[in-house]
Amino acid sequence: MGTLMDVRAEVVGSLLRPRYLADARRQLEAGELTPLGYKTLEDQAVDEAIALQTSAGIDVITDGEQRRYAFYGHLVESVSGFDKLGGWAIPFRDEKGEELVLKRPVVVAKLRPLRNMAAEEFTYLRAKTKAHAKVTLISAQQAAAYYDPDKSKDAYPTRDAYLADIVELSRREVDELVRLGCTYIQIDAPQYAALLDPELRDGYRKRGSDPEKLIDACIEMDNAIIGGHPGVTFAMHICRGNNQSKFYAAGGYEPIARIFEKTKFNRFLLEYDDERSGGFEPLQHLPEDRVVVLGLVTSKKPALEREEELKRRIAEASRYVPLDRLALSPQCGFASTMEGNRLSIDDERRKLELVGRVARSVW
């Protein structure tokens, strides 16, 4: 294995779940399948996800988040204290204006760890691949969305009190993953998109929150979670929402560009598959020791991008960040929730092969 600087082709995290796994989860929850029966199928889905990425030429492998019901499932299912579907609903939309509402978790009792969040994912993955293995966790700011002033106040009188526990639990998980030999941890932070979208920033102001102060608070929490682990690569993924091929925010990275300068992350996996992401100019704020993974290939639609167009956009980005500090990935996961985006596993394979092929050609 080379160093992580040699990683040019990545996935963000989640891959589509095979139908048999979604069916098995429902059977498990209904008491029609034993935990052992379910784990056997879960392992099979992870094996298939690893094989898919390996054959496509992806340099750093995840388990496809096959063990999670959603990208934040590792948190919600590993601690007691959350009502899984009791939180405020967030509307996602697509270019046609079609809307879908996702019910979020909400904290209703003091958080108590039941098990590790991602240790099982990593130890199984580590045993199954010789490639770089990556684990994904959510940011404290993403978890902040699971606090409701009315429903959560008996458990935590303030959002800050709740977030103090989130930071401590997340920090403990990072420590454990590092102890188990994990050298690459990605923090998923789609909530940052709410701080770059002009409309959503306005909403924060109307509710009495200053978006600029929120950005600084989020940077502080993220640094507290990942700090103090020399030799481990930490990445941040930022997108504008991804649920069944829909999104919830739009806008360029300039309003949050100081994240690039003030956080301790080594790599930034940034959504750049369409005009909603703005231009590459904000990348000029990146310090000289950071890498940008360009999310140029959409995971939302089956149509395959043209190789020449991807190469043109990589060249365009290299005006702001040198080519040797760039890499390529899909713009987001393929299945932020069990339902997955509106494309097939064959479409997903073609997308990953495209990422691998273009990365080998360019670098």
Residue, then its C-alpha position, 0 to 999 in steps of 0.5 A: m500500500g502507498t501512502l494516502m497521498d497516493v489515493r486518487a479514486e475514492v467512494v464517499g461511503s454508502l453503497l446501494r443495499p442489495r434487496y435481500l439485505a433490506d428484506a432481511r432487516r425487515q424480517l429481523e425487526a419483525g422477529e422472523l429472522t435470528p440475529l445470526g441469520y441476519k449477520t450472515l446476510e449482512d456479512q455477504a452484502v459487505d463482501e459484495a461491496i468490497a468486491l465491487q470497489t476493488s474490481a472498479g479500481i477504487d483505492v480506499i475501501t469502505d464497507g458500503e455502510q451495509r450495516r446501517y439503516a442510514f448514514y447516521g445509523h452508527l450513532v442512533e443504534s449504538v446509544s440509548g436515548f434517541d427516538k429513531l423517527g420522532g424528530w423534525a422532518i426535513p424536505f428533500r427535493d429534486e430539479k423537477g420540484e418533487e419533494l420527499v420528507l425524511k423523518r429524523p431521529v430526536v434525542v429524548a433521554k440522556l445518551r448511554p453507550l450500548r456498544n461501539m459505533a463502528a468497531e464491528e464495521f472496521t474490524y470486519l473490513r480490515a480482515k477482508t481487504k489489503a487496500h486502505a480501509k476507511v470508516t465514516l462517522i457523522s459530525a457533531q453538527q449533523a448530530a445537532a440536528y437531532y436536538d429538539p427544544d421541546k422533545s429533548k429538554d427533559a434529557y438535556p436542558t440545552r443543545d450545548a449540553y447534548l453536544a458535549d456528550i456527542v463530542e465525548l462519545s464521538r471522540r471515544e469512538v475515534d480513539e477506539l478505531v485508531r486503537l484497532g488500527c484504523t488509519y483513515i476516518q471520514i467525518d460526514a458533515p452535510q449540515y454544513a450545507a445549511l451554512l452555505d445556502p443563502e436561504l437556509r442561512d437566513g432561516y438560522r438568522k430568523r431563529g436567532s442563530d448567527p451562521e458565522k458563530l455556528i461555523d466557528a462552533c462546529i469547527e471547534m467541535d470537529n477538531a475536538i473529536i479528531g485531534g491528537h492522532p498523528g499518522v491517522t488521516f481524517a477527511m471531511h465530506i460536505c454535500r447538500g443533502n442526498n436522499q433517494s436522489k434528492f437534495y436540500a441545499a444549494g450554494g458555493y463553498e465560499p461562505i464556509a471556506r474557513i473550514f478548509e483553513k481552521t479544521k485539522f482535516n487532511r482531506f476534503l471530499l466535496e460535492y461538485d457534480d452540478e451547478r448547485s456546488g458553485g465554482f472551484e474558486p473557494l479551493q484557493h483557501l486550502p492550506e498547502d498540506r491538504v487534499v481535495v477529493l473532487g466529487l464530480v461523478t453524480s451518485k443521484k442519477p444513472a446517466l454516465e458522465r463523459e470521461e473527457e468532461l471529468k478530465r476537463r473539470i479536474a484540469e479546471a480545479s488544478r488552477y486552484v489546487p495542484l494536481d498532486r493534491l487532487a483526487l476523484s470520487p462520486q459526489c456523495g454516497f449511493a445510499s444515505t438511507m436503506e432505500g438508496n438513490r434511484l439507480s441500479i447496482d449495475d449503474e453504481r458499478r459503472k460509476l465506480e469503474l468510471v472513477g477508477r478509470v479516470a483516476r488512473s488516466v489522470w494520475 
